[in-house]
Structure formats: C-alpha cells, structure tokens
Amino acid sequence: MKDLNIKKHPDPVLRKKSGSLKKFGESEKELASQMTTTMRVTHGIGLAAPQVGISKRIIIVDTESGILKMVNPKIISKKGSSSLEEGCLSVPDKSVNVKRAEEITISYIDENNKERTETFSGLTARVIQHELDHLAGKLIIDYLPWYKRIFVIGRS
C-alpha cells in the first residue's frame, strides 16, 4: 500500500472536476482503503479522491454513521439549512462559515457495487456535502465573500 499525501491549496488538482466511474472496482477499493487510512492519520472525518491527487468521484466519510465509502455520490434532494464553521485538510489553518442543507438524500455506489439511495442529516450530511464540493473542484474558501477571498488566495 502506497502512502497518500494530502494536496494543499493552491494545487491545481483540487480545482479539477472529478470523472465518474462505472463501478467500485478493485483499484477503487484499494484507493478507498488507502484514503481511509490517510484520513485517520490526518485526523479528518471526510476525504475526497482529489485531495490525494486523484480526479475520481470517490469520497470517504467517517462520522456517527460509521465509515461510508462512496463512488459517484449525487444529491437527489435537500432540506433545511444551517451555517457552521468548517475546516479542510487541503486548506490548513483556515476555517470558513459555510451554509449547507441540514438533510440530504443521495444516490451512490457502495463498496459492494450496490446502487444505494440514502438520507443523511446533521454532521454526516454536512461532511458529504463538503466532500462533494471537492469532486466539483470547489473549496471552503470559495464560500468567503469576494473581498475576503482575494486576501486568502493572495496569501496562499
């Protein structure tokens, strides 16, 4: 198993949109396992493949729902909203107040190649949405007002 390194802003891989996968193949399962280890070592609760330099639609989430390994996650519906300070392994030493849905229903492929549709709320919903942003090339600093974003990006 090779070590994965967390890519940090302004690494260009963090701004790429990730490509969809047909299934959760053996190489994706190995990658998901490595990502889980990397996430734990770095004390994260979520990790997206672009954060380790791989533009594939894979996310790992470790919250009160346990470890979730997802391929091609997609939000089907959202309910409610709340704001909370978020940090990010790829944007160290920064936190940003981000408004997100309180509850989401998503479809995804699990590690057994089963298509699933599930509803999540609270912290798990927030982390999934954060990781989905990474798959779209979006970072928490993109939620800052333009005048603060210029300051943060200029100091990267």
C-alpha positions as CSV (number, residue, x, y, z in Angstrom):
1,M,0.0,0.0,0.0
2,K,1.5,3.4,-1.0
3,D,1.3,6.4,1.2
4,L,-1.1,9.1,0.0
5,N,-0.3,12.8,0.5
6,I,-3.0,15.4,1.1
7,K,-2.8,18.0,-1.7
8,K,-3.0,21.6,-0.4
9,H,-4.4,24.7,-1.9
10,P,-3.4,26.0,-4.5
11,D,-2.5,22.6,-6.0
12,P,-4.4,22.6,-9.4
13,V,-5.8,19.1,-8.9
14,L,-8.1,20.5,-6.2
15,R,-9.8,22.6,-8.9
16,K,-10.5,19.8,-11.4
17,K,-13.9,18.2,-11.7
18,S,-13.7,14.5,-11.0
19,G,-14.7,11.9,-13.5
20,S,-17.5,9.4,-12.9
21,L,-16.8,5.7,-12.5
22,K,-18.8,2.7,-13.9
23,K,-18.3,0.7,-10.7
24,F,-16.4,0.3,-7.4
25,G,-13.6,-1.8,-8.9
26,E,-10.7,-3.5,-7.2
27,S,-8.4,-0.5,-7.8
28,E,-11.0,1.9,-6.4
29,K,-11.5,-0.4,-3.3
30,E,-7.7,-0.3,-2.7
31,L,-7.8,3.5,-3.2
32,A,-10.7,3.9,-0.8
33,S,-8.8,1.8,1.8
34,Q,-5.7,3.9,1.5
35,M,-7.9,7.1,1.7
36,T,-9.5,5.8,4.9
37,T,-6.0,5.3,6.4
38,T,-4.8,8.7,5.3
39,M,-8.0,10.4,6.7
40,R,-7.5,8.7,10.1
41,V,-3.8,9.6,10.2
42,T,-4.5,13.2,9.4
43,H,-7.5,13.3,11.9
44,G,-10.1,14.1,9.3
45,I,-13.7,13.0,9.1
46,G,-14.0,13.1,5.4
47,L,-11.8,12.8,2.3
48,A,-12.3,13.1,-1.4
49,A,-10.1,11.5,-4.0
50,P,-9.0,14.9,-5.5
51,Q,-7.5,15.7,-2.1
52,V,-5.0,12.9,-2.7
53,G,-4.4,13.9,-6.3
54,I,-6.8,11.5,-8.0
55,S,-9.7,13.0,-10.0
56,K,-12.2,10.3,-9.5
57,R,-15.7,10.6,-7.9
58,I,-14.8,8.7,-4.6
59,I,-15.4,10.0,-1.1
60,I,-14.9,8.6,2.4
61,V,-16.9,9.9,5.4
62,D,-16.3,8.8,9.0
63,T,-19.0,10.3,11.3
64,E,-21.7,9.0,13.6
65,S,-23.0,6.9,10.7
66,G,-19.7,4.9,10.6
67,I,-17.3,4.8,7.6
68,L,-19.0,5.4,4.3
69,K,-17.2,4.7,1.1
70,M,-19.0,6.1,-1.9
71,V,-18.5,6.2,-5.7
72,N,-20.4,8.7,-7.8
73,P,-22.3,10.3,-4.9
74,K,-25.0,12.6,-6.1
75,I,-27.5,14.7,-4.2
76,I,-31.1,14.0,-5.1
77,S,-32.8,16.3,-2.6
78,K,-32.1,18.7,0.2
79,K,-34.0,20.0,3.2
80,G,-33.4,22.9,5.6
81,S,-30.1,24.8,6.1
82,S,-27.7,25.8,8.7
83,S,-24.3,27.5,8.9
84,L,-21.3,26.2,10.6
85,E,-17.5,26.8,10.7
86,E,-15.7,24.2,8.5
87,G,-12.1,23.3,8.2
88,C,-10.4,21.4,5.5
89,L,-7.3,19.2,5.2
90,S,-6.5,20.8,1.9
91,V,-6.8,24.3,3.2
92,P,-5.0,24.1,6.6
93,D,-5.2,26.7,9.3
94,K,-8.4,28.2,7.7
95,S,-12.0,27.9,8.8
96,V,-15.0,29.3,6.9
97,N,-18.6,29.7,7.9
98,V,-20.5,27.6,5.3
99,K,-24.3,27.3,4.8
100,R,-25.4,23.8,3.9
101,A,-28.5,21.7,3.8
102,E,-29.4,20.0,7.1
103,E,-30.7,16.9,5.4
104,I,-29.8,15.4,2.1
105,T,-30.8,12.3,0.1
106,I,-28.1,11.0,-2.1
107,S,-27.5,8.2,-4.6
108,Y,-24.2,6.4,-4.8
109,I,-22.4,3.1,-5.4
110,D,-21.2,1.4,-2.3
111,E,-18.1,-0.8,-1.9
112,N,-20.1,-3.9,-2.7
113,N,-21.1,-2.3,-6.1
114,K,-24.7,-1.8,-4.9
115,E,-26.5,1.3,-6.0
116,R,-27.9,2.9,-2.9
117,T,-30.1,5.9,-2.1
118,E,-29.9,7.1,1.5
119,T,-30.9,10.1,3.5
120,F,-28.4,11.7,5.9
121,S,-28.7,14.6,8.3
122,G,-26.6,16.6,10.7
123,L,-22.8,16.2,10.7
124,T,-22.9,13.3,8.1
125,A,-24.9,15.4,5.7
126,R,-22.5,18.3,6.1
127,V,-19.4,16.2,5.6
128,I,-20.8,14.6,2.5
129,Q,-21.7,18.0,1.0
130,H,-18.2,19.2,1.8
131,E,-16.6,16.2,0.1
132,L,-19.0,16.6,-2.9
133,D,-17.6,20.1,-3.3
134,H,-14.1,18.7,-3.7
135,L,-15.4,16.4,-6.5
136,A,-16.6,19.6,-8.3
137,G,-13.3,21.5,-7.7
138,K,-14.8,23.7,-5.0
139,L,-13.0,24.6,-1.7
140,I,-14.3,26.1,1.5
141,I,-12.5,29.4,0.7
142,D,-14.9,29.7,-2.3
143,Y,-17.7,30.4,0.3
144,L,-15.9,33.5,1.5
145,P,-17.1,37.0,0.4
146,W,-15.1,38.1,-2.6
147,Y,-13.2,40.7,-0.6
148,K,-12.0,38.1,1.9
149,R,-11.3,35.5,-0.8
150,I,-8.9,37.8,-2.5
151,F,-7.0,38.2,0.8
152,V,-6.9,34.4,1.4
153,I,-6.0,33.4,-2.1
154,G,-3.3,36.1,-2.2
155,R,-1.6,34.6,0.9
156,S,-1.6,31.0,-0.3
